[in-house]
């Protein structure tokens, strides 16, 4: 992956919170959620990050690529720039 969404950065910008409040457990707590699973389990961390992303989308956040790797260097991507590649994620639609 050369481009991605840093959910901590998106969370901090969207909810206007400082970087020290963007740890996984703090983000969940601020959204009224509890950590589900075993801490530091890659699968459980991923599921909890997905729960945060879904909540952000429900709250009106437009998740965009905000970091990329270029020539071996980590770079921030301006959120005000045009969208690249795939469209922004949408809320999942569930069938009954």
N, C-alpha and C positions, 0 to 999 in steps of 0.2 A: 504494500500500500504506500503510495506516495502522497496521498491527500486524505485527510480525515477530519472528523468533528471531535474536538477536545470538549467533552461534555462539561468538565469543570469550568472551562473558560466560558462556554455558552451559558451555563447556569449562573455564574457570577455576573456576567453582563446583563442577562435577562432579568434576574431578580435583584440586581444592584446590591450585591453582597461582596465583602472583601475576600480576597484569595484564601484567608485562613478559615473561611466558612464554607469552603468547597471540597472538603474531604467527603468521601462517600457517606459515612454515617451521619455527618452534619447535614448534608444535602437531604438525605432521607428524613431526618428528624424535622428539619425546617418545613418539609412538605407534609408532615404528619404521618409519616410512614416509619415502619420498623424494618431493620435489616432482616432479610429472609435468607436463612442458610448459615453456612459456616464462614466466618470472616477469613479473608485471604484465599478463599477457594476461587479459582479463575472462573468456573462456571457460575457459582453463586454471585460473585461480584458482577459478572456480565448481566445476569438476570436483574440485579438491583439497578444497574446503570440503565438498562432498558426500561425499567419502571419509572425512573426519573425522566428519561427522554419522552416517554408517553405522556407523563404529567405535564412536562414543559409544552408539548404540542397541544394538549388540552387547554393550557393556559394562554395559548396564542403565540408561542415562540416559533419562529421560523428557523429551524436548525440548518446551518450552512457550514460548509467546509471552512475551518478556521486555522488549520495548520497544514503544512506540507513539508516534504523533504526535497531539497533542491541542491544538487551538487554536494551531497553529503551533509548539508546544513539544515537544521530545523528552522523553519520560517513561519511567522504568523501570516495569515491571509486576511486581508481587509474584508469585513462583513458588509461593507457598503458597495463593494465591487459587484460586477455582474456574476450571475450563477454560471458555474462551469459544469459541463457533463450532465449527469442525471439531474432530474428535477428534485426539489426539496422533499424530504420524507413527509408522508401524509399519515394521518391517524389510521391505524389498522382497521379494516372493516371485517366484522365477524358475521358468519352466516348463522342463522338460527337453526 
